[in-house]
Amino acid sequence: MNKRRLSKLEQGQGTTVFGRLLLTRRQCRNLLKWVLLALGYLAVQVLQDVAISRVRLFGGCPDVTVAYLLLACVLLDPDRGGLFALCAGVFRSLSGAVLGPVSLAVITISGVFLSAFRRAYLRRRFRTELLCCWLGLAVHKAVVYGLGLFLGYTALARWPSAVGGLVGEMAACALLYPVVNATGNLGGEPWNG
């Protein structure tokens, strides 16, 4: 009798969940990166709605989720970061954010543009990444505040609250940088420079 001996792999023993999916180590890290970015976004969104919405700077509330999305978009390459910002922005828009569709468009377009600009003309440094993100936050705040003025949702006398919210978003961007940068570097960096 010639019985064939089954290997442990054929018996399904000794493999992990990811091993059964036949994913490479790099693919597992990329999957982990996107899961952690999505969970980080959900945590920031919940934290925004529960705790940060009660904080006031010059009468304005900082929107930390915008800072997280722009930071993720600037730190990742333009196509991947733009896709993440678009998907998370759709979720944010559907959850009832004020002027959500406008905010979605501004975050995605400015994030992709600033990420491409940074990759083409600037070195990868903390300062340049943070300045690009701050510029995106300023553009977002200006567009949303200007449209709010145009539609009658706010008054011109409330500009200090918009500036206070922007300052809070910039501070949150600096605080979230290490977490988003470490998460974004999982799975390798396609851009070297």
Number of C-alpha atoms within 10 A of each C-alpha: 3 4 5 6 7 8 9 10 11 9 9 10 9 10 13 10 8 12 13 11 10 12 13 11 12 12 14 16 17 18 15 15 20 16 13 16 21 15 12 17 22 16 13 21 19 13 14 18 14 10 9 17 14 11 14 14 16 16 15 21 22 27 22 25 25 27 28 27 28 32 28 29 32 30 28 25 19 23 13 14 23 25 14 21 29 20 15 20 24 16 15 22 17 11 11 10 13 13 14 18 16 14 21 23 16 21 25 25 18 22 31 25 18 23 28 18 14 21 20 10 8 14 13 14 10 13 11 14 21 19 14 23 29 22 17 27 26 17 15 24 21 15 15 19 20 16 15 16 14 11 10 10 12 14 13 11 7 14 15 14 17 20 20 18 23 25 20 22 24 23 15 18 24 17 12 17 19 12 13 23 16 10 21 22 15 17 17 12 10 9 9 7 9
